[in-house]
Amino acid sequence: MLKARRQVAAGDADVDLQRSQRYPDVRVSLGSQYDELEGERVNLVGFSLPLPLFDRNQGNLLAASSRADQARDLQRATELQIQAETLQALRDWRSAAADVDDLRNRVMPAGQRTVDDLTRGFSLGRFAQLDVLEAQRALIAARGQYLLAQRAQIAAWARLERLHGPLFTSP
């Protein structure tokens, strides 16, 4: 956004420059010379003002205006892109946060209870060791999913901070 804003400002400055060059500059000259007939030094003052009959810098002004408009369009496109990326990152963060919450509060505790119950049942001879191992494998898979969901949540937050800078400051 900063780059786009700088380009807009530069385009506006170029338009102002080209607009100011539509009118010619007044030239004033001062000098002195020796006059041989009079035998003394004469001071001279000159004044000139070119008349812009055919060249009023219209081509350069039009080109500068076009570049300034293009910079404004680029700025608007950048704003829209940042807005779209922000909304997508926010959706990704909310989805990952919901997954983290679900896995932490529902899936992993239920898996741990299952492992504990099957382990107790195995020690009493009610369940086979394969059942306990399968429950442990499911709990480990749930923990892996939990870590992946946390990773996705952190990545979405990092995208938000890349787009907007630090969102929260520590005291």
C-alpha positions as MATLAB code, in Angstrom:
seq = 'MLKARRQVAAGDADVDLQRSQRYPDVRVSLGSQYDELEGERVNLVGFSLPLPLFDRNQGNLLAASSRADQARDLQRATELQIQAETLQALRDWRSAAADVDDLRNRVMPAGQRTVDDLTRGFSLGRFAQLDVLEAQRALIAARGQYLLAQRAQIAAWARLERLHGPLFTSP';
ca = [
       0.000    0.000    0.000;
       2.843    2.389    0.799;
       4.356    1.778   -2.621;
       1.007    2.374   -4.318;
       0.463    5.579   -2.337;
       3.923    6.828   -3.287;
       3.208    6.137   -6.947;
      -0.051    8.097   -6.738;
       1.732   11.016   -5.071;
       4.489   10.930   -7.700;
       1.884   10.845  -10.478;
       0.049   13.819   -9.001;
       3.315   15.728   -8.659;
       4.168   14.975  -12.292;
       0.748   16.261  -13.404;
       1.318   19.462  -11.424;
       4.766   19.847  -12.976;
       3.458   19.356  -16.504;
       0.583   21.718  -15.815;
       3.011   24.405  -14.625;
       5.086   23.961  -17.773;
       2.150   24.917  -20.002;
       3.075   28.540  -19.483;
       6.553   29.697  -20.417;
       8.883   31.230  -17.902;
       9.586   34.938  -17.982;
      13.284   35.620  -18.472;
      15.022   38.668  -17.139;
      18.641   39.400  -17.945;
      20.996   42.001  -16.540;
      24.341   43.004  -17.914;
      26.649   45.784  -18.972;
      28.780   46.526  -21.997;
      31.183   49.157  -23.155;
      29.801   51.638  -25.727;
      32.644   52.872  -27.957;
      30.677   55.842  -29.378;
      29.881   57.234  -25.966;
      33.092   56.031  -24.433;
      31.462   54.689  -21.294;
      29.941   51.548  -19.828;
      26.197   51.042  -20.396;
      23.956   48.891  -18.170;
      21.441   46.654  -19.960;
      18.189   45.101  -18.761;
      16.510   42.426  -20.871;
      13.037   40.938  -20.615;
      11.613   38.064  -22.689;
       8.373   36.146  -22.664;
       7.948   33.350  -25.232;
       4.423   33.111  -26.608;
       3.010   29.579  -26.523;
       1.070   29.694  -29.749;
       1.407   26.043  -30.724;
       3.046   24.204  -27.816;
       1.141   24.357  -24.542;
       2.615   21.075  -23.265;
      -0.685   19.285  -23.832;
       0.917   15.983  -24.815;
       3.099   15.758  -21.710;
       0.192   16.843  -19.517;
      -2.056   14.167  -21.004;
       0.633   11.503  -20.563;
       1.233   12.550  -16.942;
      -2.519   12.493  -16.251;
      -2.736    9.015  -17.735;
       0.149    7.785  -15.564;
      -1.464    9.315  -12.467;
      -4.781    7.596  -13.272;
      -2.949    4.323  -13.782;
      -1.265    4.723  -10.373;
      -4.680    5.333   -8.752;
      -6.062    2.199  -10.436;
      -3.080    0.219   -9.186;
      -3.641    1.561   -5.668;
      -7.310    0.509   -5.762;
      -6.369   -2.942   -7.071;
      -3.835   -3.285   -4.251;
      -6.466   -2.279   -1.690;
      -8.889   -4.874   -3.053;
      -6.207   -7.564   -3.082;
      -5.248   -6.832    0.531;
      -8.907   -6.881    1.536;
      -9.464  -10.242   -0.165;
      -6.307  -11.726    1.374;
      -7.341  -10.431    4.801;
     -10.802  -11.982    4.556;
      -9.348  -15.323    3.429;
      -6.739  -15.336    6.207;
      -9.422  -14.485    8.760;
     -11.645  -17.320    7.485;
      -8.679  -19.724    7.638;
      -7.838  -18.585   11.174;
     -11.430  -19.031   12.399;
     -11.684  -22.480   10.828;
      -8.369  -23.586   12.310;
      -9.307  -22.121   15.703;
     -12.563  -24.108   15.659;
     -10.632  -27.270   14.768;
      -8.122  -26.651   17.566;
     -10.922  -26.074   20.048;
     -12.824  -29.193   18.951;
      -9.750  -31.400   19.058;
      -8.554  -30.034   22.424;
     -11.915  -30.097   24.201;
     -13.745  -33.027   22.632;
     -11.710  -35.428   20.500;
      -8.494  -35.795   22.509;
     -10.201  -36.132   25.933;
     -12.552  -38.770   24.499;
      -9.588  -40.600   22.954;
      -7.692  -40.487   26.233;
     -10.718  -41.872   28.132;
     -11.013  -44.655   25.568;
      -7.333  -45.568   25.951;
      -7.647  -45.512   29.754;
     -10.795  -47.684   29.713;
      -9.301  -50.196   27.272;
      -6.068  -50.373   29.276;
      -8.019  -51.119   32.462;
     -10.139  -53.634   30.597;
      -7.044  -55.288   29.120;
      -5.514  -55.655   32.591;
      -8.746  -57.383   33.671;
      -8.678  -59.599   30.594;
     -11.765  -58.079   28.887;
     -10.013  -56.613   25.826;
      -7.234  -57.731   23.524;
      -3.942  -55.894   23.368;
      -4.711  -55.041   19.742;
      -7.749  -53.022   20.891;
      -5.568  -50.991   23.273;
      -2.962  -50.398   20.563;
      -5.629  -49.288   18.106;
      -7.048  -46.792   20.635;
      -3.535  -45.464   21.291;
      -2.947  -45.093   17.540;
      -6.198  -43.134   17.207;
      -5.207  -40.856   20.110;
      -1.789  -40.225   18.555;
      -3.464  -39.413   15.225;
      -5.789  -36.966   16.991;
      -2.775  -35.278   18.616;
      -1.157  -35.023   15.182;
      -4.316  -33.417   13.795;
      -4.300  -31.044   16.763;
      -0.745  -29.957   15.967;
      -1.620  -29.479   12.284;
      -4.656  -27.382   13.232;
      -2.492  -25.248   15.541;
       0.012  -24.820   12.717;
      -2.754  -23.698   10.342;
      -4.076  -21.265   12.941;
      -0.621  -19.748   13.489;
       0.025  -19.531    9.744;
      -3.281  -17.699    9.195;
      -2.462  -15.289   12.036;
       0.987  -14.693   10.555;
      -0.632  -13.842    7.191;
      -2.895  -11.345    8.960;
       0.085   -9.734   10.666;
       2.042   -9.663    7.396;
      -0.820   -7.750    5.824;
      -1.562   -5.374    8.703;
       1.446   -5.399   11.028;
       1.323   -6.545   14.651;
      -2.309   -6.868   15.653;
      -1.725   -6.835   19.415;
       1.069   -5.256   21.377;
       2.254   -6.635   24.670;
       2.135   -4.273   27.670;
];
